[in-house]
Amino acid sequence: MSGKTAFQGNINLPALSATALNELKRQDTEQEGAQEEGRLRIGVGRPFEQPIVVGPQIIPGAEWPVLPNGWRIWAAQVTSPGAVGMRVHLEWLNPPPGARLIAYDPAKPASKATPITLEGLYGEQQVWTETVFAERVAIECQLPPRTDPSKARFALTGVSHLYRLGVSARQAAYCELDVSCYPDWAEEAAGVARITYLNDLGEAYLCTGCLINTSPSTFVNYFLTANHCIPDQTTASTLELFWFYQTSVCDGFPPFLQNVPSTSGGADLLATLSKAVGNDFSFLRLRQSVPGGVTYEGWETTGPAAQESLTGIHHPAGDYKRISFGNPVDNDSDFWHIQWFSGLTEGGSSGSPLFNANKQVIGQLWGATPPNCLSQSQTAQYGRFDVTFSYIKQWIEPSSCATLGATTPTAPNCGASDASTTPMLSWAAVANASGYLVQIFSDNSCGGTPLQTSPELSADTTSWVVPGEVGLQSGQTYSWQVQAIGDGVDYCDGPWSSCCSFSIPYVPPFTPIKGTYTGLFEDDVNGVSQGSAGLFTLSTTARGAFSGKLQIGGAHHSISGTFDDTGQATSYIFRRNQNSLTVSLQMYGTDLTIGTVSDGTFVAQLLANRAIFDARSNIAPEQGAYTMYFAGDYGATTDPAGDGWATVKVDGAGNLHLAGSLSDGTKITQVVMVASDGTWPLYLSLYGGQGLVQGWVAFSSSSGDDISSDSVTWIKPASRSGYPAGFTAFPSVRGSLYSAPPRGATLLGVTNAYVTFEGGDLAQAITDQVTIGANNRVVNLGTTKLSLSFSLAMGTFIGRITDPSTKVAYSFSGVVLPNYDIGRGYFLGPHQSGEVQFSPPSSP
């Protein structure tokens, strides 16, 4: 979506003068020579004299161009000549739900960018974008369809201008050792990252750090570095990590830094201690996921033995990953002192891990004496991990706080075989949890390194949508688990839940086709409800564009857009005073659309079929006339006992016309298309949009049923009329082909029949015998006052009966069902619906 709109804002900063650059170099040289700790400055803050402010009074909605898919985009461009990279400062952030802010190189608009969203701000109102390795950066704010642009508020207030250590620059001392030359350390190297962060002035610095495992292993993204790198939460929120910045072969060429996996979004600072009072550590939990293939480092609280071989892995001068070997020569209460005999550490190595002979972390680098390749006499000081452990034990080996209970996955159902490629994973809440973490795996048993770990989700969140960039594929099986996170004081993290697997159906290759699709959506977990179920229609073009409508809760909403190359699309629906809806679609071949509809509190599964019939070359096999009934809840008093009814006509093009009456007296009609498999989506919005009838109905010749369904839901809200408490009923639907009897013949081929009335406030059931003449005129043979007549063309009947005990007359109606040799319908008593049955003498 990026790079396809003009820039509404533009800031061109002047180039840093040679004098300014020389002064920065002088300051860096002086600072690096005077300090033992090895953080390294690489960028300088450049605040804007005139920030670009986006808000309703400043940027009118007309200045937000609308794309063909309905999204709106506002974009600005910032240029800082000579920068090898930039991060843009965004303040006063208040994006609407579904909005995304991205930063990218306008010369490479197709490059992948990590979006900044409302959910990823963690309540903060300022953020620095991820690094863009260019002297020009584009900032886009993307609003989903039907989002009011006046709801977007933010400002561009400055940049961090990176003036050195660009991509693939060899900066480290010549005697540093390439980690790729030591394959025995490859696994440990995979857990070490090059990190950058910013201070309050926007100055950028480099350090190193590593992932830390827990006991037992949980693969939570805990990260260890130095306090003089990350001293506070403000700095932690700017953290950016670069993984696998290393050569692929011994002494080979490193990759370009912008091409290695990165993690942005900052981190939560869980514990820290400065050198002034301790061992200079910072322990964090990353907010965003790490790439696959990383290592969560093991650790040890026992110190090294004399002359034990120790190893450091780090990014000296911010360069590609190196390795150093040495022995302990001294220690104090907070630090191990290490003498290197091969390799060194430099600025940028700070925070890197020290490994013992068993490849376990025993410290993090504070600083070292000046590096000297000629003498190999450098001594480095590492903050002791046994000191750090006492501050972070509650996270990596919890025991002193009450352990939270395990949560339970709820959706998709474990073993489900119909998940989407961006499923919403849901779970049961755990009392006293401070948040939740979710991990998803590429197998069915939660084994190995997770494909993705969610950011820490808030305590009131019990669902998480797997982002599309995770790349879940159709035809594959995945698994996931969820963990309740404690506050680390009174409550420790709970255990991971039981592993829950799901499969994504195979989706045939996407071929755009012109078509019309109709279907339903409903929550598979909680069933049909007024606020999470409805009717869906979609029209597509041969170029992959689409437009559609959702009918939900009495309201109609429109969507539009274009399917991607895999047949996927996502649309957003803004609803006033309600959560926005996210509609995810997947074309399944040419005749089926599947997907989900969600407002963040429910996930409804969507299915829609393409209309394939015409009245010429592909005539619908269901063409004909039918009668059908909605079976009542016989004997019930809280919902209707009578049978609702309808007539159905299907033409050669598969157009279905339904008309009838529910057994509470509500008239119903529907016009819809029959699918290629002989099903149709029954959806009736009732009672002013406060109720509905919904379910899939099928044409079938099996078991004598020409029409059948056992999946229909009928919801009526509380009201002052019949059934004032409201109800939810689940009537079975059955139906029969119908054709009018030939001239001179009677309905059902009988001349005698019984008409039975039951329920509906009657004191007792009433049964009367009738005769049917050659002209299908009905004569009552009983003593009860009864009239009955048929519509031979439609297969319906109407009449009136008087209750002999109360002398109250009731109207009734229904349909004749030839397949069952019976007629069924309802009548309405003062408070309840009753059953009417018309049947031959053999079944009175």
C-alpha positions in Angstrom: 0.0 0.0 0.0 3.0 2.3 0.6 4.5 4.6 -1.9 1.3 5.1 -4.0 0.2 8.5 -2.8 1.6 12.0 -2.9 3.3 13.5 0.2 1.1 16.0 2.1 4.0 17.1 4.3 7.7 17.6 3.5 10.7 18.5 5.8 14.1 19.1 4.3 16.8 19.5 6.9 20.1 21.1 6.0 23.1 18.8 5.7 25.3 18.5 8.7 28.3 20.7 8.0 31.9 19.3 7.9 32.5 21.3 11.0 29.6 19.7 12.8 30.6 16.2 11.7 34.2 16.8 12.8 33.0 18.0 16.1 30.9 14.8 16.5 33.9 12.7 15.6 36.0 14.6 18.2 33.4 14.1 20.9 33.1 10.4 20.1 36.9 9.9 20.2 37.2 11.8 23.4 34.3 10.0 25.0 35.4 6.6 23.9 38.9 7.1 25.2 37.8 8.4 28.5 35.2 5.8 29.4 35.7 2.1 30.2 32.1 1.1 29.5 31.7 0.4 25.8 28.5 1.9 24.5 29.0 3.7 21.2 27.2 6.8 19.8 26.2 6.5 16.2 23.5 9.1 15.7 22.5 12.6 16.8 19.0 14.1 17.4 17.7 16.7 15.0 14.4 18.3 16.3 12.2 20.1 13.7 11.9 23.8 14.1 8.3 23.4 12.8 6.9 20.0 13.6 4.3 18.5 11.2 1.1 18.1 13.3 -1.8 16.0 12.1 -5.2 16.6 13.6 -8.8 17.5 12.6 -8.2 21.3 12.7 -4.9 21.1 10.8 -5.3 18.3 8.2 -8.9 18.2 6.9 -10.3 14.9 5.8 -10.2 16.1 2.2 -6.4 15.9 2.3 -6.5 12.1 3.0 -6.5 10.5 -0.4 -8.8 7.4 -0.7 -7.4 4.3 -2.4 -9.5 2.0 -4.6 -9.7 -0.4 -1.6 -11.2 2.2 0.6 -8.2 2.9 2.7 -7.1 6.5 3.3 -3.5 7.6 3.4 -1.7 10.7 4.7 2.0 10.8 4.0 5.0 13.0 4.7 8.6 12.9 3.7 11.7 13.8 5.8 15.2 14.3 4.3 18.4 14.6 6.4 21.2 14.7 3.8 24.2 12.5 4.5 22.4 10.2 7.0 23.2 6.5 6.7 19.9 5.8 8.5 17.1 7.6 10.4 14.5 7.1 13.0 11.6 9.5 13.1 10.1 10.8 16.4 6.3 10.7 16.6 4.6 12.4 19.5 1.1 13.1 20.8 0.1 9.8 19.3 -3.6 8.9 19.4 -4.4 6.7 16.3 -7.9 5.3 15.8 -8.4 1.5 16.0 -7.1 -0.3 12.9 -4.9 2.6 11.9 -1.2 2.0 11.0 1.8 4.2 10.9 4.8 3.0 8.9 8.2 4.4 8.0 10.1 3.3 4.8 12.6 4.4 2.2 10.5 6.1 -0.5 13.1 4.8 -3.1 12.0 1.3 -2.0 8.3 1.5 -1.3 7.9 -2.2 -1.5 10.2 -2.8 1.4 8.7 -4.5 4.5 7.9 -2.1 7.3 6.7 -2.9 10.8 3.5 -0.9 11.5 2.9 1.1 14.6 -0.6 0.5 15.9 -2.8 1.6 18.8 -2.3 -1.9 20.4 1.5 -1.7 20.1 1.8 1.7 21.9 1.3 0.2 25.4 -0.3 3.4 26.5 2.6 5.6 25.4 2.0 8.7 23.3 5.4 9.0 21.8 7.5 6.5 19.8 10.5 6.4 17.5 10.1 4.5 14.3 12.3 1.6 13.3 15.5 2.5 11.5 15.3 3.3 7.8 18.7 3.0 6.2 18.5 6.0 3.9 18.8 9.8 4.1 15.1 10.2 3.1 12.2 8.6 5.1 8.5 8.5 4.2 6.0 8.3 7.0 2.5 7.0 6.2 -0.6 7.0 8.3 -3.0 4.4 6.9 -6.7 4.5 7.9 -9.0 1.5 7.2 -12.2 2.1 5.2 -14.9 4.2 6.9 -12.5 5.5 9.6 -13.0 9.2 10.3 -9.7 11.0 9.5 -10.5 13.5 12.3 -9.8 10.7 14.8 -6.1 10.5 13.8 -3.8 12.7 15.9 0.0 12.7 15.9 3.0 14.9 15.2 6.4 14.4 13.5 8.8 16.3 15.8 12.3 15.3 14.8 14.7 12.6 13.7 17.7 10.7 14.9 20.3 11.1 12.2 22.7 8.2 12.0 26.0 9.5 10.8 28.2 6.4 11.1 28.1 2.7 11.2 25.9 2.2 8.2 25.3 -1.0 6.4 28.0 -3.7 6.2 30.8 -1.4 7.4 33.9 -3.1 8.7 34.7 -1.1 11.8 36.2 -3.5 14.4 39.8 -4.0 15.2 41.8 -6.3 12.9 42.5 -8.9 15.6 38.8 -9.5 16.4 37.7 -13.1 15.6 34.8 -13.9 13.3 32.2 -15.9 15.2 31.5 -18.0 12.1 35.0 -19.4 12.3 33.9 -21.2 15.5 30.9 -23.4 14.5 30.8 -25.0 18.0 29.5 -21.6 19.2 26.9 -21.2 16.5 24.0 -22.0 18.7 25.0 -19.5 21.4 25.8 -16.8 18.7 22.2 -17.1 17.5 20.9 -15.7 20.8 23.1 -12.5 20.7 21.8 -9.4 19.1 23.2 -6.0 18.0 21.0 -3.4 19.8 20.4 0.3 19.2 18.6 2.8 21.4 18.0 6.5 21.8 18.4 8.9 24.7 16.1 11.9 25.4 18.1 14.1 22.9 17.5 11.6 20.1 21.2 10.5 20.1 21.5 6.9 18.9 23.8 4.4 20.6 25.0 0.8 20.0 25.4 -2.1 22.5 25.0 -5.8 22.5 22.7 -8.2 24.5 21.3 -11.7 24.5 18.1 -13.6 25.1 17.8 -15.4 28.4 16.0 -18.7 28.9 13.9 -19.6 31.9 13.9 -22.7 34.1 11.9 -24.6 33.0 12.1 -23.3 29.4 9.2 -21.1 28.4 10.7 -19.1 25.5 9.5 -15.8 26.8 11.5 -13.1 25.1 13.6 -12.0 28.2 16.7 -10.0 27.2 19.9 -9.2 29.2 22.1 -6.2 28.6 24.0 -3.5 30.5 22.4 -0.7 32.6 24.7 1.9 31.1 23.0 1.0 27.8 19.4 0.8 28.9 19.1 2.7 32.2 15.3 3.4 32.3 12.0 2.6 30.7 12.1 5.6 28.4 15.2 4.3 26.8 13.9 0.7 26.8 10.9 1.9 24.7 13.3 2.9 21.9 15.1 -0.4 21.8 15.7 -2.0 18.4 17.5 -5.3 17.9 19.3 -6.8 14.8 19.7 -10.6 14.7 22.1 -12.7 12.8 24.3 -9.8 11.7 27.2 -12.1 11.0 29.1 -13.7 8.2 27.7 -16.9 6.6 31.2 -18.5 6.3 34.4 -18.0 8.2 35.9 -14.6 7.4 33.3 -14.0 4.7 31.5 -10.9 3.9 28.7 -9.8 6.3 25.2 -9.1 5.1 23.8 -5.6 4.7 22.4 -4.6 8.1 19.0 -3.7 6.6 18.6 -7.2 5.3 18.9 -9.1 8.6 15.9 -9.8 10.8 15.1 -7.1 13.3 12.8 -6.6 16.3 11.4 -3.1 16.9 8.7 -1.8 19.3 10.9 -1.5 22.4 10.8 -3.5 25.6 9.5 -3.5 29.1 12.3 -2.8 31.7 11.7 -5.4 34.4 14.8 -4.9 36.6 18.0 -2.9 36.4 21.0 -1.9 38.6 23.7 0.7 37.8 27.5 0.2 38.4 27.3 2.9 41.1 25.3 0.5 43.3 25.7 -2.9 41.8 26.8 -4.9 38.7 25.4 -2.8 35.8 22.6 -5.0 34.4 19.3 -4.4 32.7 16.7 -7.2 32.3 13.9 -6.6 29.8 11.0 -8.3 28.1 10.7 -7.6 24.4 7.4 -6.3 23.2 7.5 -7.8 19.8 8.4 -11.2 18.6 11.9 -12.5 17.6 12.7 -14.3 14.4 12.8 -18.1 14.2 16.1 -19.8 14.8 17.3 -17.6 17.7 18.6 -19.2 20.9 17.4 -18.6 24.4 20.7 -18.7 26.3 21.2 -20.9 29.4 22.7 -19.5 32.5 24.6 -20.4 35.7 24.9 -18.7 39.1 28.1 -20.4 40.0 31.3 -18.5 39.2 34.1 -19.6 36.9 36.9 -21.8 38.1 40.5 -20.6 38.1 41.9 -20.8 34.5 38.4 -21.8 33.2 38.1 -21.0 29.5 35.5 -18.2 29.1 34.0 -16.8 25.9 32.4 -13.5 24.9 30.2 -13.0 21.8 29.5 -9.4 20.8 29.3 -6.7 18.2 32.5 -4.6 18.5 32.1 -1.1 17.1 28.7 -2.2 16.0 30.3 -4.5 13.4 29.3 -8.0 12.5 29.4 -10.6 15.3 32.7 -11.6 16.8 34.0 -13.9 19.5 36.7 -13.6 22.2 38.4 -16.2 24.5 40.0 -15.6 27.9 40.4 -16.6 31.5 39.3 -15.1 34.8 42.0 -13.1 36.5 40.2 -11.4 39.4 36.7 -10.7 40.8 34.9 -8.5 43.3 31.4 -8.6 44.7 29.8 -7.3 41.5 32.2 -8.1 38.6 34.3 -10.9 37.0 37.6 -9.6 35.6 38.6 -11.5 32.4 41.9 -11.4 30.6 41.5 -12.1 26.8 44.1 -14.3 25.1 42.3 -14.2 21.8 40.1 -11.5 20.5 39.0 -8.2 22.3 36.0 -6.2 23.2 35.3 -2.6 22.0 32.7 0.1 22.0 29.4 -1.5 21.0 30.3 -4.7 22.9 28.7 -3.5 26.1 26.0 -5.7 27.5 27.2 -8.7 25.6 27.2 -12.1 27.4 30.1 -13.9 29.0 29.8 -17.7 28.7 31.5 -20.3 30.9 33.0 -23.6 29.6 29.5 -25.2 29.6 28.3 -22.4 27.3 26.1 -20.8 30.0 25.8 -17.1 30.6 27.6 -15.9 33.8 27.8 -12.2 33.2 27.2 -9.2 30.9 29.9 -6.7 29.8 30.3 -3.4 31.6 33.6 -2.3 30.0 37.3 -3.0 29.5 40.7 -1.5 29.3 41.6 0.0 25.9 41.9 -2.6 23.2 45.3 -3.4 21.9 45.8 -6.0 19.2 49.6 -6.0 19.6 49.8 -6.9 23.3 46.6 -8.9 23.8 46.6 -7.5 27.4 43.0 -6.2 27.5 41.0 -6.9 30.7 37.2 -6.8 30.6 34.8 -6.5 33.5 31.5 -8.4 33.4 28.7 -7.9 35.8 28.2 -11.1 37.7 25.1 -13.0 36.8 24.8 -14.5 40.3 24.2 -10.9 41.4 21.8 -10.3 38.6 19.9 -13.5 39.4 18.7 -12.3 42.8 16.9 -9.4 41.0 15.4 -11.4 38.1 14.8 -14.8 39.7 11.0 -14.2 39.9 10.9 -14.2 36.1 13.5 -16.8 35.1 13.1 -19.2 38.0 10.0 -18.2 39.9 9.5 -19.6 43.4 9.0 -16.8 45.9 5.6 -15.6 44.6 2.3 -17.4 44.1 2.2 -19.1 40.7 -0.7 -18.1 38.6 -3.0 -20.9 37.3 -2.8 -22.2 33.8 -5.3 -20.8 31.3 -7.2 -22.9 28.8 -7.3 -22.3 25.0 -10.9 -21.9 23.8 -10.8 -21.1 20.1 -10.1 -22.4 17.6 -11.2 -25.7 19.1 -8.2 -27.9 19.7 -7.9 -30.1 16.6 -9.9 -27.7 14.5 -9.4 -28.2 10.8 -11.0 -25.0 9.4 -8.8 -22.2 10.8 -7.8 -19.2 8.7 -4.3 -18.0 7.9 -4.8 -15.2 10.4 -6.7 -16.9 13.2 -7.9 -15.3 16.3 -6.6 -17.4 19.3 -8.8 -17.1 22.4 -8.4 -18.4 25.9 -10.0 -18.3 29.4 -9.0 -15.5 31.7 -6.9 -16.2 34.8 -7.5 -14.4 38.1 -4.8 -12.0 39.1 -3.0 -12.1 35.8 -1.2 -8.9 34.7 -1.2 -10.0 31.1 -0.7 -12.9 28.7 1.8 -14.2 26.2 0.9 -16.4 23.2 3.3 -18.6 21.2 2.6 -20.3 17.9 4.6 -23.2 16.5 5.1 -24.8 13.1 4.1 -28.3 14.3 1.2 -29.9 16.1 2.9 -30.3 19.5 4.3 -26.9 20.5 7.8 -28.1 19.9 11.1 -26.2 19.1 11.4 -22.5 18.7 8.1 -20.6 18.3 7.3 -19.2 14.9 5.9 -16.1 16.8 5.6 -14.9 20.3 3.0 -12.2 20.9 3.9 -9.0 22.7 2.7 -9.0 26.3 -1.1 -8.6 26.1 -3.1 -6.7 28.7 -4.8 -8.3 31.6 -8.3 -7.7 30.1 -7.3 -9.3 26.7 -8.3 -12.9 26.1 -7.7 -13.2 22.4 -4.9 -12.4 19.9 -5.0 -12.4 16.1 -2.0 -14.0 14.5 -0.5 -11.3 12.2 -0.4 -12.0 8.5 3.3 -11.5 8.4 3.8 -14.7 10.4 3.0 -16.4 7.1 0.7 -19.2 8.2 0.0 -21.4 5.1 -3.1 -23.2 3.9 -2.9 -27.0 4.1 -0.6 -26.8 7.2 -1.0 -27.7 10.8 0.1 -25.4 13.6 -0.1 -25.4 17.4 -0.1 -22.7 20.1 0.0 -22.2 23.8 -0.8 -19.3 26.2 0.7 -18.2 29.5 -0.7 -15.9 32.2 1.9 -13.3 33.2 2.3 -12.3 36.9 3.3 -9.0 38.3 6.6 -10.5 39.5 5.9 -9.6 43.1 2.8 -11.2 44.5 2.2 -13.5 41.5 4.6 -15.3 39.3 4.0 -16.3 35.7 1.7 -19.3 35.3 2.6 -22.4 33.4 2.0 -22.6 29.7 -1.4 -24.0 28.8 -1.9 -27.3 27.2 -0.8 -27.3 23.6 -3.6 -26.7 21.2 -3.3 -27.6 17.5 -5.3 -26.4 14.5 -5.2 -27.0 10.7 -5.7 -24.5 7.9 -7.6 -26.0 5.0 -5.8 -26.3 1.7 -6.7 -23.3 -0.5 -6.5 -23.9 -4.3 -4.4 -21.3 -6.2 -6.3 -18.0 -6.6 -7.7 -17.2 -10.0 -9.7 -14.0 -10.1 -13.2 -14.5 -11.5 -16.3 -12.4 -11.9 -18.9 -13.7 -9.6 -21.5 -13.2 -6.9 -21.3 -14.9 -3.5 -23.8 -15.2 -0.7 -23.3 -16.7 2.7 -23.5 -16.5 6.5 -21.2 -15.8 9.4 -21.5 -16.9 13.0 -19.4 -17.5 16.1 -18.6 -21.2 16.1 -17.8 -21.2 19.8 -20.8 -19.3 21.2 -23.3 -19.9 18.4 -25.6 -17.6 16.5 -26.3 -14.3 18.4 -27.7 -11.0 17.3 -24.5 -9.1 17.5 -22.1 -11.6 15.9 -24.0 -13.3 13.1 -25.5 -12.3 9.8 -25.7 -12.4 6.1 -22.8 -11.7 3.7 -22.8 -10.9 0.0 -19.9 -10.3 -2.2 -19.3 -9.3 -5.9 -15.9 -9.9 -7.5 -14.3 -8.9 -10.8 -12.0 -10.7 -13.1 -9.2 -8.4 -11.8 -9.6 -9.4 -8.2 -11.5 -6.4 -7.0 -14.5 -6.9 -4.8 -17.3 -5.1 -3.1 -19.6 -6.6 -0.5 -22.2 -6.1 2.3 -22.6 -7.5 5.8 -26.0 -7.5 7.5 -25.5 -7.8 11.2 -27.7 -6.7 14.1 -30.2 -4.9 11.9 -27.5 -2.8 10.2 -26.0 -3.0 6.8 -22.2 -2.4 6.2 -20.3 -2.1 3.0 -16.7 -3.3 2.2 -14.5 -3.1 -0.8 -11.0 -3.8 -1.8 -8.8 -6.1 -3.9 -7.6 -9.6 -3.2 -3.9 -10.2 -3.1 -2.0 -12.8 -5.1 -3.0 -15.5 -2.6 -6.7 -14.7 -2.7 -6.7 -12.9 0.7 -8.1 -9.6 1.7 -8.9 -7.7 4.9 -11.4 -4.9 5.3 -12.4 -2.8 8.2 -15.8 -1.4 9.1 -16.1 1.6 11.3 -19.3 1.5 13.5 -20.4 4.5 15.6 -20.4 3.8 19.3 -19.4 0.1 18.6 -16.1 -1.7 18.1 -14.9 -1.7 14.5 -15.3 -4.9 12.5 -12.4 -6.7 10.9 -13.4 -8.8 7.9 -10.8 -11.3 6.7 -11.5 -13.0 3.4 -9.9 -16.0 1.6 -11.0 -17.1 -1.8 -11.1 -20.9 -1.9 -10.9 -21.8 -5.5 -13.5 -20.0 -7.6 -16.8 -21.1 -6.0 -16.2 -20.5 -2.2 -15.1 -17.6 0.0 -14.2 -18.3 3.6 -13.0 -16.0 6.4 -13.8 -14.3 9.7 -15.6 -11.3 11.0 -14.4 -10.0 14.4 -14.8 -6.9 16.6 -12.1 -8.0 19.0 -14.5 -9.7 21.4 -15.9 -12.4 19.1 -14.7 -14.2 16.0 -17.4 -15.3 13.6 -16.6 -17.8 10.8 -17.7 -16.7 7.4 -18.6 -18.9 4.4 -20.2 -17.8 1.1 -20.9 -19.7 -2.1 -20.7 -18.4 -5.7 -23.9 -18.4 -7.8 -23.1 -20.7 -10.8 -26.5 -21.4 -12.3 -28.2 -19.7 -15.2 -31.5 -20.4 -17.0 -29.8 -21.6 -20.2 -26.7 -23.7 -20.1 -26.5 -24.5 -16.4 -30.0 -24.9 -15.0 -30.4 -25.3 -11.3 -31.4 -28.9 -10.5 -33.4 -27.6 -7.6 -35.8 -25.7 -9.9 -39.4 -26.1 -8.7 -41.9 -25.3 -6.0 -41.7 -26.5 -2.4 -43.5 -26.2 0.9 -41.6 -26.3 4.2 -42.2 -25.9 7.9 -40.2 -24.8 11.0 -40.9 -27.4 13.6 -42.3 -26.0 16.8 -41.1 -26.8 20.3 -44.1 -29.0 21.0 -45.5 -28.7 24.5 -43.4 -25.6 25.3 -44.8 -22.5 26.9 -41.7 -20.2 26.8 -41.3 -20.4 23.0 -43.7 -21.3 20.2 -45.1 -24.8 20.0 -46.7 -24.2 16.6 -45.0 -24.9 13.3 -44.0 -21.9 11.2 -44.3 -22.4 7.4 -43.2 -21.1 4.0 -43.5 -21.7 0.3 -40.3 -21.8 -1.7 -39.8 -21.3 -5.5 -36.5 -21.8 -7.3 -36.1 -20.8 -10.9 -33.7 -22.1 -13.5 -31.0 -19.6 -12.6 -31.0 -20.7 -9.0 -32.9 -17.7 -7.6 -34.9 -18.7 -4.5 -38.0 -16.9 -3.4 -39.3 -17.7 0.1 -42.5 -16.4 1.7 -44.4 -17.5 4.8 -45.1 -17.0 8.4 -43.3 -17.9 11.7 -45.4 -19.4 14.4 -45.5 -16.2 16.4 -47.3 -14.5 13.5 -44.3 -12.8 12.0 -44.4 -12.7 8.2 -41.2 -13.6 6.4 -39.7 -13.3 2.9 -36.3 -13.9 1.4 -34.7 -13.8 -2.0 -31.4 -15.6 -2.2 -29.3 -17.8 -4.5 -28.9 -21.6 -4.3 -25.3 -22.8 -4.2 -23.8 -25.5 -6.4 -24.1 -28.0 -3.5 -27.8 -27.4 -3.1 -27.6 -25.3 0.0 -28.9 -21.8 0.7 -28.2 -19.3 3.5 -31.4 -18.7 5.4 -31.2 -15.2 7.0 -34.2 -13.2 8.2 -33.7 -10.0 10.1 -36.7 -9.6 12.4 -38.3 -7.3 14.9 -36.8 -4.1 13.7 -33.3 -5.6 13.6 -33.4 -6.9 17.1 -34.0 -10.6 16.2 -33.3 -13.0 13.4 -33.6 -16.5 11.9 -30.4 -17.9 10.5 -29.0 -21.2 9.3 -27.9 -23.2 6.3 -30.7 -25.1 4.6 -30.2 -27.9 2.1 -32.2 -29.4 -0.8 -31.9 -33.2 -0.6 -33.8 -36.2 -1.8 -32.5 -38.4 1.0 -34.7 -39.8 3.8 -37.8 -38.4 2.0 -36.8 -34.8 2.8 -36.6 -32.5 -0.2 -35.6 -29.6 2.1 -33.9 -30.1 5.5 -31.9 -28.4 8.2 -31.1 -28.9 11.8 -28.9 -25.8 12.2 -31.4 -23.0 12.2 -31.5 -20.5 15.1 -34.5 -18.2 15.8 -33.9 -15.3 18.2 -36.7 -13.0 19.4 -36.0 -10.2 21.9 -38.0 -9.4 24.9 -41.1 -7.3 24.0 -44.5 -6.4 25.2 -46.2 -8.7 22.7 -46.2 -12.5 22.6 -43.5 -14.2 24.6 -42.5 -11.0 26.5 -39.3 -12.5 27.9 -38.1 -13.3 24.4 -36.5 -16.6 23.4 -33.9 -18.4 21.4 -35.2 -21.5 19.6 -33.7 -24.1 17.3 -36.4 -25.3 15.0 -35.8 -28.2 12.6 -36.7 -27.4 9.0 -38.2 -29.9 6.7 -39.8 -29.5 3.3 -41.3 -31.2 0.3 -41.6 -30.7 -3.5 -45.1 -29.4 -4.2 -47.3 -29.3 -7.3 -51.0 -28.5 -7.5 -53.2 -31.6 -7.9 -54.7 -32.3 -11.3 -58.2 -31.1 -12.0 -60.6 -33.3 -10.1 -58.0 -34.7 -7.7 -57.7 -33.9 -4.0 -54.7 -32.7 -2.0 -52.7 -35.6 -0.7 -55.1 -37.9 -2.7 -57.5 -38.3 0.3 -61.2 -37.5 0.8 -61.2 -37.8 4.6 -58.8 -36.2 7.0 -58.4 -35.1 10.6 -57.5 -31.6 11.7 -55.9 -31.4 15.2 -55.2 -28.4 17.3 -53.0 -28.5 20.4 -51.3 -26.0 22.8 -51.8 -22.3 22.2 -53.7 -21.8 25.5 -56.3 -24.5 24.7 -57.6 -26.3 27.7 -57.4 -29.5 25.8 -56.5 -30.7 22.3 -59.2 -30.5 19.6 -59.6 -33.0 16.7 -62.2 -32.7 14.0 -62.8 -34.9 11.0 -63.3 -33.3 7.6 -64.1 -34.4 4.1 -62.5 -33.0 1.0 -64.6 -32.8 -2.2 -63.6 -33.1 -5.8 -63.0 -29.3 -5.9 -60.9 -29.6 -2.7 -63.7 -27.9 -0.7 -63.5 -28.9 2.9 -66.6 -29.9 4.9 -66.4 -30.2 8.7 -68.0 -33.4 10.1 -67.3 -32.6 13.7 -69.2 -30.5 16.3 -66.5 -27.8 16.6 -67.0 -24.6 14.6 -64.3 -24.9 11.9 -63.6 -23.5 8.5 -60.6 -24.5 6.3 -59.6 -23.7 2.7 -56.6 -24.5 0.5 -54.6 -22.5 -2.0 -54.0 -25.2 -4.6 -51.4 -23.1 -6.5 -49.3 -22.5 -3.4 -49.9 -25.5 -1.2 -51.0 -23.4 1.8 -54.2 -23.5 3.9 -55.9 -21.0 6.2 -58.9 -21.3 8.5 -60.6 -20.5 11.8 -61.6 -22.6 14.7 -63.7 -21.8 17.8 -62.6 -23.3 21.1 -65.8 -25.0 22.4 -64.9 -24.4 26.0 -64.2 -20.7 25.8 -66.0 -19.8 22.6 -62.9 -17.9 21.5 -62.1 -18.1 17.7 -58.6 -18.5 16.5 -57.2 -18.1 13.0 -54.7 -20.7 11.7 -52.5 -21.3 8.7 -50.0 -23.8 7.3 -48.7 -25.7 4.3 -49.4 -29.1 2.8 -46.3 -31.4 2.5 -46.9 -34.1 -0.1 -43.8 -36.1 0.8 -45.1 -36.6 4.3 -48.9 -36.9 3.5 -49.5 -34.2 6.1 -50.2 -30.5 6.6 -48.6 -28.5 9.3 -49.0 -25.0 10.7 -49.9 -22.9 13.7 -52.6 -20.9 15.4 -52.1 -18.1 18.0 -53.8 -18.2 21.3 -54.0 -15.2 23.7 -50.4 -15.8 24.9 -49.0 -18.8 23.1 -48.6 -20.4 19.7 -50.3 -23.8 19.1 -49.8 -26.6 16.6 -52.1 -27.4 13.7 -51.9 -30.7 11.9 -53.9 -31.8 8.9 -53.5 -35.6 8.3 -55.2 -38.6 6.6 -57.3 -41.0 8.8 -54.3 -43.4 9.3 -52.5 -40.8 11.4 -55.0 -38.8 13.4 
